[in-house]
Amino acid sequence: MQNAPPALLQRGNLASLVLVNMGVGTHAIVWFMVLTAMPNVVDDLRAEPYLSWATSVYLVSTILGGAMMALLKARLGPRLALVLAGVVVTAGGLLAAGAPGIALVLVGRVLQGVGEGVLVALSYALVRELFDIRLLPRVFGIQAVTWGVAIFVGPMAGGWLTETWSWRAAFVGTALLPLPMLVLARWVLPQSPGKYDGTAVVPGLRLLLLVLGVMAIAVANRLTPIGWGIGLVLLGFGLIALMLRLDRASGRHIFPTVFPGLTHPVSLGLWVLLLMPLSQMAISVYTPFLLQFHRGLSPTVAGYLGAVHAVAWSVTAVLVAQFSSAGQNRCIQTGPLLLALGLAGLAWALPAQPLVWVVVSLVLVGCGFGISYAFLNQRVMAAAQPGQEDATAGSAPTLGALGGAVGAAIAGLVGQAVGLEQPLQADAVALASGMLAGGGCVLALLVALLARRLLAASR
């Protein structure tokens, strides 16, 4: 008879639980603080054309940081890797705070992205090392709550610092956020790096291909005519595919060797974790925009309505965290289906239906992630091949970010093609909603099939 899982909130687990949540929380709060402050940054520095670049370079550098995590952890050990990543985040915030022009602000965002990418991926890897495998869904559920709290804390802190002092104060605030985590790491993580591989080398070519591939996809929606943008997306996919091929043949891997196959539970789970964010990213990009400029809502109300799905994600993740194995299987299968239903609802409701239906649809989208994402991560980590545990753990958030980058680029291309420009036309909004949310719905149904195959392969 299998022993019952240990209690999560016991003395031996509390410091570790706080630490792994600090890694995720730092990333989330910095994201929302900067998102709130950036309009003032570009206004003060007269750099409006670079507003979108602040997000693009950050997203690409976050993916790069996540891909580097396994290497840094192998070479430096978890404590030093975490400290180095936190120092890079702090340096990026201070550099941006003192920047005389937009160029150094962008460099600061790159540093923050690299550091936060390492922190998030390392937090996932440490969850596997610091906790009993049976506790993973509860730990991931609490991390989802951390994201939910960041939705309120980040904009509030960023807005207050910007309005009370300036946007530079907001960046100073982001620089201070990692410091408590660095202090706590001293007591939680092992000190000696002696058992780690100090000879591990940087996979420069593979990281370069990954960066160029993701950057090509991220900036595709800024090219005209649209054919150039589509070509750039295809080039980005080609570079990423080449990187994966080289990675599989290398001695030290950035991604598990079974990825991108469609048979092993690790690969199937990673595909689900990649495609779910991709399917809904268009909604994250355009919902606040359409609610504000098509439906006439204020920026604050539109922004918070756009975050409804994140709140639903956090709440449902907590509610299902203690489900049994059978319940977890049902959640993994049902999550993509709820996501598809929510996206179908948005395709219908966004153009002209009462806002209550928009909210209901967004809640369904969030619930789809909330009931399944923690269990998906647990299945992927539990099925990791020997010697590839760190690469597997780091791949989950990295591929999620990659899915987001691809989804945002595709959303931009579709928006450009159908004419989502001000003043917005009702027929263009209806067409865009159908293509973006409807296309996401179809993709989510495909994800449901992959999830079903994952459950069969995990038995």
C-alpha positions, 0 to 999 in steps of 0.5 A: 500500500502506497504511503500518504504524501507528506504534509506540504506546510510542515517546518522542513518545507516552508523555507523551500516553498517560500524560495521557489515562490520568490523566484516565480513571484519576482519574475511576475511582479517585475513583469507587471511593474514594468508593463505599467511603467513603460508608457511613461518611459517612452513618453519621457524619452520620446521613444514611442516606436520602441514600446513594443521592443521593450516586450520583444527583447525581454521575451526573447532574453527570458527564453534564453535565460530559461534555456541556460538554466541547466548549464548554469546549475550544472556548472555553478550549483543551484545556489550560485546560479540563483544568486548570479541570476538575481544579481543580473535582474538587479543590475538590469533594473538599475541600468534601466533606472539610470538610462539617459535614453531608450537604448540602455532601457532596452539593455536593462530589459535584456538583462532582466529577461535573462536573469528572470528566465534563469530564476523561473526555470531554476524554481521549477527545477528546484521544486523537483529537488526540494519536495516529494514528487507527490507534493508537486501539484500543490507546490505548482498550485501555490506558484499559480497563486503567486502569479495571481497576487502579482496581477494586483501587486505589480500594477499597483506598485509600478503605478504608485512608484511612477505616479509618486516619483517617476518611472525610474523609481519603478525600475529601482523597485524591480532591482530590489525585488530579488534581494530577499530571495538571495538572502533566503537561498543561503539557508535553503540551498547547498553551499558546496558546488563540488558535486557539480560539473565545472567543465560544462561549456556554453552551447553558444551555437545552439543558444544563438540559433534559439535567440535568432529563431525566437527573435525572427518570430517575435518581430515578424508582425512589424514587417510589411508587406505581410508576406515578409512577416510570414517568411520571417516566421517560417525562418524562425521555425527553421532556426529553432528546428536546426537548434533542436537537431543539434541539441539532440546530438550534443553531449549536454542538452538544453532540451530533453532528447525525446522532444519534439517527438510524439511518443514519450510522455515527456515530449507529449507533455512539453507539446501540451505546455507549449501549445496551450499558451500559443492557442490563447496568446492572441487573446492576451494580446488583443483583448484589452486593446479591443475592450478599450478601443472597440468597446469603450472601456477605460484602460484600467478596466480593460486591463483588469478584465484582460487579466480575469483568466489569470485570476481564474487560473490561480483560483482553480489551481488551488482548488484542484491541487489535492486531487487524487491520481484519477482526478488529475487525469480528468483535469489534464484531459478537461483543461484543453477542452475548457480552454477551447470552449472559452476561446470559442466563447470569445470568438462570439462575444468579443465583437458585440455581445454583453461583457458578462459573456466576455468575462465568462469566456475568459474565466473558462480560459483561465480554468482550463489552464488552472486545472491542468497545468500543475499536473502536466508539469508533474507528469513531465518531471516524473517521466524525465529520463535519467540525467536529463532532469534539469533540462526537462524541468527548465524546458517547461517554462522555456517552451511555454514562453516560446509558445507565447512568442509564436502566438503573439507574432501570429496574432500580430500578423492576423491583426495586420492582415484584417486591419485592426487599426484605429478607428476600429471597424466592426467587421474587422473586429468580428473577423479578427475575433473569429480568426484569432479566438476561433483559430485558438479554439481549433488548436486547443482541441488538437491539444486535447488529443495530445493530452489524451495521448499523454495519459495513455503513454503515462500508464 
